[in-house]
Amino acid sequence: MKKTLAILLALILALGAASAVAETLPIIATANPHYEILELVKDDLAALGFELELGAPCNDYTTENPSTAAGDTLANFFQHIPYLNGYNESVEADKQLVMVVPTHFEPMGIYPGQKTSLEDLTAGDIIYVPNDPVNMTRAFILLADAGLVELPEGTTLESTVTKYDVGNPLGLEFQDVNAELTPRLREGGAFAVINGNYASQNGLNPGKDAVYFEQPDSQAAKAYVNIFAVRPENAEADFVKALEKVVYTQKVYDLIVDSGFAPVFEVPAE
C-alpha cells in the first residue's frame, strides 16, 4: 500500500513539475488554414513544452500585427510577406515584426457570382476586389492576367494599383470592399476576387470553384507566401523553433493541400 501511494505521489509531483515548466504560447490567427493548422499541432507543441493559447479566429487583417507588436501575443499567423512588408512600412521601428516559418501559398481567385464565365461579362458588370492596397494590387494583376483589365506600364507586385489606374476596355465596375466580405458579396455582382483563406472559410476551393486563379509557378506564388510573424527579438526563440518542428510535418502538409493551397516546405525525412 505504501509503495502504491509512493508511486502515485511521484506521478503527481512529476505532472506538477511538467505543468510548471510549460511555457504559455499566445498566438492570434485567422481561420482556415491558419487556425486549423495551429489546432492540429497543439498537442505536439505541448509535448515540446509550449501550451498554445489560441482565442477565437480573427476575422480581419488589422488586429493581428498590432497584437503581436504590443506583446499581447507572441506570434501571429494570417499574412503573406508583402502584407507584412506593407505593415512594417506604416509603423515605427519599435512596432515592426519579422517573418518566421514560411508555410504555404494561397492562390487568389476570381469566383463566380451572378455569372459563371468571364466571356459573358458586359459593360457595367460588378466585380468585387479587396480594398487593402497589397491585395488590391494583387487582384488587378490577376484580373489583367485573365484579360479583363490593362495594367499601367511597369506594374509589379510592389506597385499600388487601384481601379482608377487600370485600363478598363470592357467598362466593368470594380467595387473595393474589405477582403473578408468578398465571398458574401459575390452574389451581388458578376464575380469577386477572393483571397485564398477567405475562399476556404466559405467552402470554396481555388482549383475547383474559381474561374481563374494564380498558378503555382506565378510571381504571386513566389511572393505571397504565408508566414508566422514575431517581434525581432523572438526570431530565434525556442517557441519559433518548436513551431517550425511541428508545422513542417506530413499532417500539416496534407491539411494545406486538402484546403486547396500549396505548401512551400518539404517534410523532413524521419
Backbone as CSV, one residue per row, in Angstrom:
resi,resn,N_x,N_y,N_z,CA_x,CA_y,CA_z,C_x,C_y,C_z
1,MET,0.821,-1.204,0.000,0.000,0.000,0.000,0.862,1.264,0.000
2,LYS,1.886,1.241,0.873,2.786,2.390,0.942,3.509,2.593,-0.384
3,LYS,3.872,1.444,-1.009,4.567,1.533,-2.294,3.674,2.157,-3.351
4,THR,2.393,1.764,-3.351,1.440,2.315,-4.319,1.265,3.808,-4.111
5,LEU,1.139,4.222,-2.858,0.988,5.644,-2.556,2.222,6.434,-2.993
6,ALA,3.367,5.823,-2.799,4.616,6.488,-3.182,4.672,6.701,-4.692
7,ILE,4.228,5.673,-5.421,4.227,5.785,-6.889,3.264,6.874,-7.348
8,LEU,2.054,6.890,-6.759,1.062,7.905,-7.115,1.572,9.303,-6.810
9,LEU,2.224,9.439,-5.640,2.771,10.736,-5.257,3.845,11.185,-6.239
10,ALA,4.672,10.243,-6.655,5.730,10.562,-7.611,5.142,11.016,-8.937
11,LEU,4.071,10.346,-9.369,3.418,10.727,-10.629,2.814,12.117,-10.523
12,ILE,2.155,12.403,-9.401,1.557,13.720,-9.202,2.615,14.814,-9.220
13,LEU,3.728,14.536,-8.521,4.816,15.517,-8.488,5.411,15.723,-9.874
14,ALA,5.537,14.635,-10.623,6.098,14.731,-11.971,5.191,15.544,-12.880
15,LEU,3.887,15.298,-12.792,2.939,16.045,-13.615,2.920,17.513,-13.225
16,GLY,3.014,17.762,-11.928,3.040,19.140,-11.459,4.271,19.874,-11.949
17,ALA,5.407,19.178,-11.925,6.642,19.787,-12.403,6.564,20.085,-13.887
18,ALA,5.969,19.134,-14.644,5.854,19.319,-16.096,4.992,20.517,-16.420
19,SER,3.847,20.638,-15.700,2.953,21.758,-15.974,3.581,23.076,-15.559
20,ALA,4.415,23.028,-14.525,5.031,24.254,-14.027,6.023,24.822,-15.019
21,VAL,6.694,23.958,-15.782,7.711,24.443,-16.702,7.150,24.705,-18.085
22,ALA,5.884,24.339,-18.349,5.292,24.590,-19.662,5.184,26.093,-19.891
23,GLU,5.578,26.529,-21.067,5.568,27.951,-21.410,4.314,28.274,-22.209
24,THR,3.583,29.281,-21.775,2.380,29.693,-22.493,2.765,30.356,-23.806
25,LEU,2.078,29.979,-24.875,2.389,30.489,-26.205,1.129,31.085,-26.829
26,PRO,0.859,32.385,-26.578,-0.322,33.018,-27.173,-0.078,33.387,-28.636
27,ILE,-0.959,32.924,-29.511,-0.862,33.203,-30.947,-2.236,33.656,-31.435
28,ILE,-2.264,34.653,-32.303,-3.506,35.119,-32.914,-3.489,34.719,-34.388
29,ALA,-4.622,34.215,-34.883,-4.662,33.698,-36.248,-6.037,33.875,-36.863
30,THR,-6.064,33.973,-38.185,-7.324,33.914,-38.912,-7.689,32.445,-39.113
31,ALA,-8.873,32.228,-39.672,-9.375,30.857,-39.819,-8.641,30.116,-40.931
32,ASN,-9.260,29.053,-41.408,-8.634,28.082,-42.301,-7.728,28.722,-43.350
33,PRO,-6.490,28.203,-43.514,-5.980,27.037,-42.795,-5.166,27.383,-41.550
34,HIS,-5.001,28.676,-41.260,-4.099,29.080,-40.187,-4.537,28.530,-38.828
35,TYR,-5.779,28.808,-38.479,-6.292,28.368,-37.185,-6.303,26.850,-37.098
36,GLU,-6.730,26.204,-38.192,-6.799,24.740,-38.212,-5.419,24.115,-38.070
37,ILE,-4.412,24.738,-38.676,-3.043,24.235,-38.537,-2.617,24.280,-37.074
38,LEU,-2.887,25.399,-36.424,-2.492,25.536,-35.018,-3.241,24.556,-34.118
39,GLU,-4.524,24.359,-34.381,-5.264,23.373,-33.597,-4.705,21.972,-33.810
40,LEU,-4.277,21.703,-35.042,-3.750,20.384,-35.367,-2.445,20.091,-34.629
41,VAL,-1.639,21.121,-34.376,-0.319,20.900,-33.755,-0.293,21.252,-32.268
42,LYS,-1.445,21.529,-31.699,-1.496,21.956,-30.298,-0.861,20.933,-29.363
43,ASP,-1.212,19.660,-29.525,-0.650,18.628,-28.654,0.844,18.440,-28.904
44,ASP,1.262,18.609,-30.150,2.684,18.485,-30.471,3.496,19.594,-29.803
45,LEU,2.927,20.788,-29.772,3.592,21.882,-29.073,3.663,21.602,-27.578
46,ALA,2.586,21.050,-27.031,2.580,20.721,-25.602,3.677,19.720,-25.270
47,ALA,3.898,18.765,-26.168,4.939,17.761,-25.951,6.330,18.394,-25.942
48,LEU,6.446,19.566,-26.568,7.725,20.270,-26.597,7.824,21.329,-25.498
49,GLY,6.777,21.395,-24.653,6.825,22.304,-23.514,6.149,23.640,-23.723
50,PHE,5.283,23.740,-24.740,4.606,25.001,-25.008,3.093,24.796,-25.003
51,GLU,2.426,25.540,-24.149,0.967,25.459,-24.056,0.364,26.525,-24.969
52,LEU,-0.184,26.085,-26.101,-0.742,27.018,-27.073,-1.976,27.709,-26.506
53,GLU,-1.952,29.022,-26.544,-3.092,29.835,-26.112,-3.690,30.460,-27.363
54,LEU,-4.843,29.956,-27.773,-5.433,30.330,-29.050,-6.875,30.764,-28.815
55,GLY,-7.149,32.048,-28.998,-8.509,32.532,-28.856,-9.335,32.180,-30.081
56,ALA,-10.462,32.839,-30.228,-11.295,32.607,-31.404,-10.580,33.106,-32.652
57,PRO,-10.880,32.521,-33.818,-10.246,33.005,-35.057,-10.532,34.482,-35.281
58,CYS,-9.535,35.206,-35.748,-9.700,36.623,-36.054,-10.347,36.746,-37.435
59,ASN,-11.133,37.788,-37.645,-11.865,37.924,-38.901,-11.421,39.107,-39.745
60,ASP,-10.285,39.695,-39.434,-9.836,40.834,-40.222,-8.324,40.783,-40.366
61,TYR,-7.781,41.780,-41.039,-6.331,41.856,-41.239,-5.706,42.981,-40.419
62,THR,-6.456,43.584,-39.506,-5.976,44.785,-38.831,-5.621,44.585,-37.372
63,THR,-6.055,43.492,-36.781,-5.858,43.263,-35.349,-4.563,42.528,-35.042
64,GLU,-4.175,41.635,-35.936,-3.135,40.659,-35.616,-1.756,41.280,-35.411
65,ASN,-1.287,42.103,-36.333,0.059,42.664,-36.194,0.187,43.587,-34.980
66,PRO,-0.763,44.489,-34.737,-0.663,45.304,-33.507,-0.658,44.463,-32.238
67,SER,-1.409,43.355,-32.236,-1.432,42.485,-31.063,-0.053,41.913,-30.775
68,THR,0.630,41.456,-31.810,1.962,40.881,-31.634,2.993,41.966,-31.330
69,ALA,2.870,43.100,-31.996,3.804,44.204,-31.755,3.709,44.695,-30.317
70,ALA,2.508,44.677,-29.755,2.305,45.150,-28.385,2.697,44.110,-27.348
71,GLY,2.961,42.872,-27.778,3.323,41.821,-26.841,2.136,41.081,-26.259
72,ASP,0.926,41.393,-26.740,-0.254,40.661,-26.260,-0.243,39.225,-26.759
73,THR,0.349,39.012,-27.921,0.572,37.665,-28.452,2.032,37.561,-28.863
74,LEU,2.566,36.347,-28.813,3.969,36.157,-29.185,4.151,36.004,-30.686
75,ALA,3.088,35.608,-31.379,3.174,35.417,-32.825,1.796,35.583,-33.432
76,ASN,1.770,35.850,-34.724,0.506,35.810,-35.452,0.692,34.981,-36.713
77,PHE,-0.436,34.507,-37.228,-0.408,33.615,-38.385,-1.625,33.932,-39.243
78,PHE,-1.402,34.775,-40.258,-2.518,35.165,-41.114,-2.089,35.783,-42.436
79,GLN,-0.843,36.248,-42.532,-0.475,37.140,-43.617,0.616,36.570,-44.504
80,HIS,0.729,37.190,-45.684,1.830,36.846,-46.579,2.929,37.910,-46.451
81,ILE,4.042,37.659,-47.103,5.221,38.526,-46.937,4.967,39.971,-47.358
82,PRO,4.366,40.235,-48.549,4.136,41.637,-48.921,3.243,42.388,-47.934
83,TYR,2.255,41.699,-47.360,1.396,42.376,-46.391,2.200,42.778,-45.161
84,LEU,3.072,41.888,-44.698,3.921,42.215,-43.554,4.844,43.381,-43.894
85,ASN,5.404,43.378,-45.106,6.272,44.488,-45.513,5.511,45.805,-45.508
86,GLY,4.269,45.766,-46.007,3.453,46.974,-46.017,3.148,47.468,-44.619
87,TYR,2.871,46.534,-43.719,2.627,46.906,-42.322,3.869,47.557,-41.725
88,ASN,5.033,46.938,-41.928,6.268,47.460,-41.339,6.589,48.866,-41.834
89,GLU,6.232,49.159,-43.081,6.481,50.491,-43.630,5.553,51.541,-43.029
90,SER,4.460,51.094,-42.416,3.455,52.028,-41.911,3.587,52.320,-40.415
91,VAL,4.520,51.657,-39.741,4.627,51.821,-38.287,6.053,52.188,-37.890
92,GLU,6.197,52.655,-36.647,7.516,52.981,-36.112,8.353,51.711,-35.944
93,ALA,9.656,51.885,-35.853,10.587,50.755,-35.796,10.291,49.818,-34.637
94,ASP,9.849,50.358,-33.502,9.637,49.505,-32.336,8.365,48.664,-32.438
95,LYS,7.576,48.887,-33.478,6.361,48.105,-33.679,6.481,47.150,-34.881
96,GLN,7.630,47.130,-35.511,7.814,46.276,-36.683,8.023,44.815,-36.278
97,LEU,7.690,43.916,-37.196,7.771,42.476,-36.960,8.631,41.829,-38.029
98,VAL,9.007,40.585,-37.792,9.792,39.828,-38.769,9.092,38.509,-39.059
99,MET,9.359,37.969,-40.232,8.751,36.714,-40.634,9.549,35.524,-40.144
100,VAL,8.852,34.458,-39.793,9.469,33.177,-39.455,8.547,32.070,-39.990
101,VAL,9.069,30.898,-40.175,8.323,29.685,-40.522,7.392,29.890,-41.726
102,PRO,7.945,30.054,-42.937,7.101,30.100,-44.138,6.320,28.793,-44.279
103,THR,5.048,28.901,-44.650,4.213,27.704,-44.642,3.597,27.344,-45.988
104,HIS,2.883,28.281,-46.630,2.124,27.904,-47.820,1.739,29.126,-48.648
105,PHE,1.266,28.839,-49.857,0.762,29.862,-50.764,-0.727,29.628,-50.977
106,GLU,-1.504,30.704,-50.848,-2.952,30.617,-51.022,-3.351,31.358,-52.297
107,PRO,-3.646,30.634,-53.374,-3.974,31.317,-54.637,-5.198,32.222,-54.504
108,MET,-5.054,33.442,-54.971,-6.201,34.333,-55.104,-6.943,33.920,-56.365
109,GLY,-8.261,33.962,-56.323,-9.034,33.519,-57.476,-10.178,34.444,-57.813
110,ILE,-10.681,34.318,-59.029,-11.881,35.020,-59.472,-13.030,34.022,-59.385
111,TYR,-13.991,34.318,-58.517,-15.071,33.366,-58.255,-16.395,33.876,-58.816
112,PRO,-17.209,32.974,-59.352,-18.470,33.385,-59.966,-19.485,33.883,-58.958
113,GLY,-20.262,34.865,-59.397,-21.401,35.344,-58.633,-22.638,35.130,-59.481
114,GLN,-23.093,36.193,-60.123,-24.254,36.090,-60.995,-23.911,35.521,-62.370
115,LYS,-22.623,35.499,-62.684,-22.180,34.928,-63.960,-21.136,33.849,-63.694
116,THR,-21.022,32.926,-64.622,-20.123,31.787,-64.430,-18.997,31.733,-65.455
117,SER,-19.004,32.611,-66.438,-17.959,32.630,-67.455,-17.492,34.056,-67.668
118,LEU,-16.181,34.251,-67.710,-15.639,35.585,-67.949,-16.026,36.102,-69.327
119,GLU,-16.294,35.221,-70.252,-16.675,35.623,-71.612,-18.052,36.280,-71.650
120,ASP,-18.844,36.116,-70.591,-20.189,36.687,-70.557,-20.227,38.089,-69.958
121,LEU,-19.067,38.618,-69.566,-19.034,39.941,-68.949,-19.435,41.021,-69.949
122,THR,-20.209,41.992,-69.456,-20.616,43.132,-70.278,-20.427,44.416,-69.486
123,ALA,-20.502,45.548,-70.164,-20.300,46.846,-69.522,-21.246,47.004,-68.331
124,GLY,-20.699,47.502,-67.230,-21.485,47.737,-66.033,-21.512,46.587,-65.055
125,ASP,-21.028,45.419,-65.470,-20.981,44.280,-64.542,-20.062,44.601,-63.362
126,ILE,-20.480,44.162,-62.195,-19.738,44.445,-60.968,-18.768,43.307,-60.648
127,ILE,-17.542,43.674,-60.330,-16.562,42.725,-59.803,-16.037,43.283,-58.480
128,TYR,-16.151,42.492,-57.425,-15.670,42.913,-56.109,-14.186,42.564,-55.966
129,VAL,-13.424,43.499,-55.384,-11.995,43.281,-55.153,-11.664,43.708,-53.721
130,PRO,-10.613,43.129,-53.111,-10.212,43.544,-51.752,-9.766,44.998,-51.751
131,ASN,-9.981,45.694,-50.642,-9.674,47.122,-50.615,-8.348,47.475,-49.949
132,ASP,-7.647,46.501,-49.321,-6.338,46.853,-48.767,-5.336,46.929,-49.908
133,PRO,-4.393,47.879,-49.855,-3.532,48.167,-51.009,-2.794,46.959,-51.581
134,VAL,-2.244,46.108,-50.711,-1.467,44.972,-51.199,-2.342,44.004,-51.981
135,ASN,-3.467,43.635,-51.407,-4.323,42.658,-52.072,-5.110,43.259,-53.230
136,MET,-5.338,44.569,-53.211,-5.997,45.207,-54.344,-5.085,45.164,-55.571
137,THR,-3.814,45.497,-55.378,-2.863,45.416,-56.487,-2.784,43.989,-57.017
138,ARG,-2.695,43.056,-56.104,-2.638,41.645,-56.491,-3.890,41.241,-57.278
139,ALA,-5.045,41.753,-56.857,-6.297,41.434,-57.546,-6.290,41.964,-58.973
140,PHE,-5.810,43.179,-59.163,-5.813,43.745,-60.517,-4.771,43.077,-61.413
141,ILE,-3.674,42.606,-60.827,-2.716,41.824,-61.616,-3.371,40.528,-62.078
142,LEU,-4.140,39.895,-61.188,-4.857,38.680,-61.556,-5.892,38.970,-62.638
143,LEU,-6.635,40.063,-62.497,-7.638,40.433,-63.496,-6.982,40.735,-64.843
144,ALA,-5.791,41.328,-64.807,-5.065,41.588,-66.053,-4.613,40.287,-66.696
145,ASP,-4.130,39.347,-65.889,-3.723,38.044,-66.416,-4.906,37.324,-67.061
146,ALA,-6.104,37.590,-66.525,-7.310,36.971,-67.083,-7.843,37.724,-68.296
147,GLY,-7.182,38.845,-68.651,-7.566,39.589,-69.838,-8.685,40.588,-69.636
148,LEU,-8.960,40.973,-68.384,-10.104,41.845,-68.114,-9.725,43.313,-67.973
149,VAL,-8.489,43.604,-67.587,-8.041,44.992,-67.441,-6.645,45.131,-68.019
150,GLU,-6.227,46.388,-68.175,-4.882,46.688,-68.658,-4.134,47.429,-67.555
151,LEU,-2.985,46.906,-67.166,-2.209,47.491,-66.071,-1.335,48.646,-66.552
152,PRO,-1.030,49.586,-65.662,-0.061,50.623,-66.014,1.285,49.983,-66.350
153,GLU,1.993,50.585,-67.254,3.297,50.048,-67.654,4.228,49.967,-66.445
154,GLY,4.927,48.840,-66.343,5.885,48.665,-65.255,5.286,48.176,-63.955
155,THR,4.006,47.793,-63.956,3.374,47.316,-62.727,4.046,46.045,-62.224
156,THR,4.323,46.013,-60.944,4.864,44.819,-60.298,4.019,44.532,-59.061
157,LEU,4.352,43.465,-58.379,3.637,43.114,-57.152,3.837,44.161,-56.059
158,GLU,4.893,44.974,-56.198,5.170,46.007,-55.204,4.471,47.321,-55.534
159,SER,3.824,47.407,-56.681,3.137,48.636,-57.079,1.852,48.816,-56.268
160,THR,1.310,50.018,-56.327,-0.018,50.277,-55.773,-0.947,50.582,-56.941
161,VAL,-1.885,49.701,-57.168,-2.792,49.828,-58.307,-4.234,49.822,-57.811
162,THR,-5.014,50.805,-58.241,-6.424,50.878,-57.898,-7.256,50.833,-59.179
163,LYS,-8.565,50.852,-59.017,-9.465,50.807,-60.180,-9.315,52.042,-61.060
164,TYR,-8.772,53.110,-60.500,-8.590,54.335,-61.272,-7.315,54.297,-62.118
165,ASP,-6.472,53.314,-61.878,-5.192,53.235,-62.576,-5.212,52.300,-63.775
166,VAL,-6.188,51.412,-63.839,-6.182,50.373,-64.866,-7.003,50.765,-66.081
167,GLY,-6.598,50.229,-67.238,-7.436,50.331,-68.416,-8.609,49.383,-68.268
168,ASN,-9.782,49.827,-68.686,-10.996,49.054,-68.454,-11.799,48.951,-69.754
169,PRO,-11.281,48.207,-70.730,-11.921,48.165,-72.060,-13.337,47.596,-72.048
170,LEU,-13.665,46.783,-71.065,-14.999,46.187,-71.015,-16.009,47.062,-70.274
171,GLY,-15.536,48.146,-69.672,-16.440,49.020,-68.939,-17.012,48.383,-67.689
172,LEU,-16.193,47.594,-66.994,-16.639,46.910,-65.783,-16.660,47.877,-64.596
173,GLU,-17.445,47.535,-63.591,-17.492,48.324,-62.363,-16.805,47.552,-61.251
174,PHE,-15.723,48.113,-60.733,-14.977,47.458,-59.666,-15.332,48.098,-58.329
175,GLN,-15.796,47.286,-57.417,-16.139,47.764,-56.080,-15.156,47.176,-55.081
176,ASP,-14.390,48.060,-54.413,-13.394,47.592,-53.444,-14.007,47.566,-52.052
177,VAL,-13.893,46.400,-51.413,-14.513,46.164,-50.107,-13.517,45.422,-49.214
178,ASN,-13.817,45.340,-47.940,-12.973,44.556,-47.038,-12.846,43.132,-47.573
179,ALA,-11.646,42.603,-47.544,-11.391,41.297,-48.155,-12.294,40.200,-47.608
180,GLU,-12.596,40.262,-46.300,-13.395,39.199,-45.698,-14.849,39.216,-46.166
181,LEU,-15.279,40.329,-46.803,-16.659,40.437,-47.269,-16.862,39.910,-48.687
182,THR,-15.778,39.721,-49.425,-15.916,39.351,-50.838,-16.689,38.049,-51.069
183,PRO,-16.505,37.005,-50.248,-17.280,35.784,-50.516,-18.781,35.996,-50.387
184,ARG,-19.196,36.793,-49.418,-20.630,37.008,-49.196,-21.227,37.953,-50.222
185,LEU,-20.422,38.891,-50.712,-20.935,39.891,-51.642,-20.975,39.420,-53.090
186,ARG,-20.283,38.346,-53.401,-20.121,37.966,-54.807,-21.441,37.715,-55.515
187,GLU,-22.457,37.251,-54.782,-23.755,37.010,-55.412,-24.421,38.308,-55.849
188,GLY,-23.930,39.447,-55.350,-24.485,40.729,-55.748,-23.828,41.310,-56.982
189,GLY,-22.834,40.625,-57.505,-22.148,41.078,-58.705,-21.890,39.918,-59.639
190,ALA,-21.154,40.202,-60.701,-20.848,39.143,-61.660,-19.798,38.181,-61.119
191,PHE,-18.744,38.740,-60.500,-17.655,37.935,-59.946,-17.069,38.649,-58.737
192,ALA,-16.248,37.932,-57.995,-15.498,38.527,-56.885,-14.104,37.933,-56.871
193,VAL,-13.122,38.787,-56.616,-11.751,38.326,-56.446,-11.558,38.070,-54.948
194,ILE,-11.266,36.820,-54.603,-11.271,36.405,-53.205,-9.915,35.828,-52.803
195,ASN,-9.397,36.284,-51.671,-8.177,35.707,-51.110,-8.397,34.235,-50.775
196,GLY,-7.332,33.459,-50.850,-7.440,32.026,-50.640,-8.018,31.627,-49.312
197,ASN,-7.602,32.313,-48.236,-8.091,31.901,-46.919,-9.579,32.191,-46.761
198,TYR,-10.032,33.334,-47.280,-11.455,33.649,-47.165,-12.294,32.761,-48.075
199,ALA,-11.726,32.346,-49.189,-12.427,31.388,-50.044,-12.616,30.075,-49.291
200,SER,-11.543,29.602,-48.670,-11.611,28.335,-47.950,-12.601,28.384,-46.806
201,GLN,-12.620,29.514,-46.081,-13.550,29.651,-44.955,-15.003,29.554,-45.400
202,ASN,-15.242,29.859,-46.664,-16.608,29.837,-47.195,-16.854,28.644,-48.113
203,GLY,-16.049,27.589,-47.930,-16.272,26.351,-48.654,-15.869,26.391,-50.109
204,LEU,-14.992,27.324,-50.479,-14.563,27.450,-51.870,-13.124,26.976,-52.017
205,ASN,-12.853,26.274,-53.093,-11.522,25.761,-53.395,-11.064,26.389,-54.706
206,PRO,-9.911,27.067,-54.703,-9.490,27.772,-55.922,-9.372,26.869,-57.141
207,GLY,-8.898,25.652,-56.942,-8.725,24.746,-58.069,-10.028,24.195,-58.625
208,LYS,-11.084,24.259,-57.822,-12.364,23.681,-58.244,-13.440,24.723,-58.538
209,ASP,-13.434,25.818,-57.774,-14.550,26.753,-57.847,-14.231,28.065,-58.554
210,ALA,-12.964,28.456,-58.605,-12.608,29.717,-59.258,-12.602,29.534,-60.776
211,VAL,-13.006,30.581,-61.493,-12.943,30.525,-62.958,-11.540,30.857,-63.444
212,TYR,-10.749,31.483,-62.572,-9.359,31.801,-62.908,-8.635,32.045,-61.589
213,PHE,-7.404,31.528,-61.472,-6.673,31.714,-60.214,-5.173,31.714,-60.468
214,GLU,-4.426,32.212,-59.483,-2.970,32.298,-59.595,-2.366,30.900,-59.657
215,GLN,-1.406,30.739,-60.547,-0.797,29.435,-60.751,0.430,29.242,-59.842
216,PRO,0.780,27.977,-59.537,1.905,27.709,-58.627,3.240,28.271,-59.103
217,ASP,3.397,28.471,-60.424,4.673,28.993,-60.930,4.621,30.497,-61.183
218,SER,3.576,31.159,-60.716,3.430,32.595,-60.938,4.307,33.397,-59.986
219,GLN,4.487,34.680,-60.322,5.227,35.561,-59.416,4.532,35.642,-58.062
220,ALA,3.222,35.640,-58.100,2.465,35.729,-56.851,2.758,34.545,-55.944
221,ALA,2.875,33.361,-56.541,3.132,32.162,-55.745,4.463,32.261,-55.016
222,LYS,5.435,32.922,-55.639,6.752,33.064,-55.016,6.772,34.192,-53.981
223,ALA,5.924,35.188,-54.196,5.948,36.358,-53.319,4.983,36.250,-52.150
224,TYR,3.791,35.717,-52.407,2.734,35.756,-51.393,2.722,34.499,-50.536
225,VAL,3.852,34.208,-49.964,3.975,33.057,-49.073,3.467,33.448,-47.689
226,ASN,2.597,32.633,-47.118,2.080,32.889,-45.772,3.127,32.493,-44.731
227,ILE,3.191,33.300,-43.694,4.252,33.141,-42.685,3.702,33.405,-41.287
228,PHE,4.449,32.982,-40.291,4.238,33.455,-38.931,5.035,34.754,-38.787
229,ALA,4.558,35.666,-37.945,5.290,36.908,-37.687,5.485,37.068,-36.185
230,VAL,6.674,37.540,-35.816,7.024,37.734,-34.405,7.812,39.026,-34.262
231,ARG,7.996,39.452,-33.016,8.877,40.595,-32.761,10.320,40.186,-33.086
232,PRO,11.155,41.121,-33.544,12.521,40.780,-33.961,13.309,40.020,-32.909
233,GLU,13.145,40.361,-31.636,13.926,39.697,-30.593,13.511,38.241,-30.392
234,ASN,12.389,37.856,-30.979,11.921,36.470,-30.838,12.197,35.611,-32.059
235,ALA,12.891,36.161,-33.038,13.092,35.435,-34.297,13.787,34.089,-34.109
236,GLU,14.652,33.994,-33.123,15.377,32.749,-32.868,14.935,32.085,-31.569
237,ALA,13.785,32.478,-31.067,13.314,31.954,-29.788,12.976,30.473,-29.880
238,ASP,12.997,29.815,-28.734,12.695,28.382,-28.697,11.290,28.084,-29.210
239,PHE,10.337,28.977,-28.952,8.975,28.698,-29.417,8.882,28.747,-30.940
240,VAL,9.726,29.561,-31.577,9.758,29.602,-33.045,10.317,28.292,-33.591
241,LYS,11.367,27.797,-32.966,11.929,26.513,-33.388,10.914,25.387,-33.191
242,ALA,10.136,25.482,-32.104,9.103,24.478,-31.856,8.004,24.555,-32.903
243,LEU,7.614,25.770,-33.285,6.588,25.938,-34.320,7.048,25.319,-35.640
244,GLU,8.280,25.580,-36.013,8.786,25.006,-37.269,8.781,23.482,-37.202
245,LYS,9.163,22.941,-36.092,9.227,21.489,-35.946,7.857,20.845,-36.095
246,VAL,6.820,21.449,-35.479,5.501,20.819,-35.503,4.717,21.145,-36.774
247,VAL,5.049,22.274,-37.416,4.347,22.653,-38.644,4.898,21.910,-39.857
248,TYR,6.196,21.728,-39.904,6.798,21.064,-41.062,6.653,19.548,-40.920
249,THR,5.418,19.104,-40.967,5.096,17.686,-40.805,4.127,17.252,-41.896
250,GLN,3.997,15.946,-42.062,3.135,15.417,-43.118,1.679,15.778,-42.885
251,LYS,1.226,15.766,-41.622,-0.194,16.030,-41.381,-0.558,17.478,-41.687
252,VAL,0.354,18.408,-41.427,0.101,19.810,-41.771,0.175,19.986,-43.281
253,TYR,1.142,19.349,-43.899,1.265,19.377,-45.366,-0.041,18.923,-46.011
254,ASP,-0.587,17.827,-45.523,-1.825,17.272,-46.084,-3.010,18.199,-45.844
255,LEU,-3.077,18.831,-44.672,-4.173,19.756,-44.386,-4.148,20.929,-45.365
256,ILE,-2.947,21.452,-45.634,-2.817,22.576,-46.559,-3.290,22.172,-47.958
257,VAL,-2.866,21.029,-48.421,-3.262,20.552,-49.749,-4.770,20.328,-49.810
258,ASP,-5.331,19.723,-48.779,-6.773,19.461,-48.750,-7.579,20.754,-48.766
259,SER,-6.988,21.839,-48.301,-7.669,23.130,-48.294,-7.578,23.834,-49.646
260,GLY,-6.852,23.234,-50.586,-6.712,23.826,-51.909,-5.530,24.762,-52.045
261,PHE,-4.586,24.694,-51.087,-3.436,25.573,-51.092,-2.160,24.790,-51.402
262,ALA,-1.033,25.513,-51.470,0.227,24.893,-51.862,1.274,25.050,-50.760
263,PRO,1.711,23.952,-50.121,2.788,24.060,-49.120,4.079,24.543,-49.770
264,VAL,4.883,25.286,-49.019,6.164,25.767,-49.532,7.330,25.121,-48.796
265,PHE,7.036,24.087,-48.004,8.086,23.380,-47.275,8.081,21.913,-47.649
266,GLU,9.191,21.276,-47.423,9.277,19.828,-47.592,9.249,19.180,-46.221
267,VAL,8.569,18.063,-46.129,8.507,17.354,-44.863,9.856,16.691,-44.607
268,PRO,10.511,16.986,-43.482,11.809,16.385,-43.198,11.722,14.847,-43.143
269,ALA,12.779,14.212,-43.627,12.817,12.756,-43.559,12.895,12.317,-42.110
270,GLU,12.213,11.237,-41.818,12.201,10.709,-40.441,13.571,10.143,-40.095
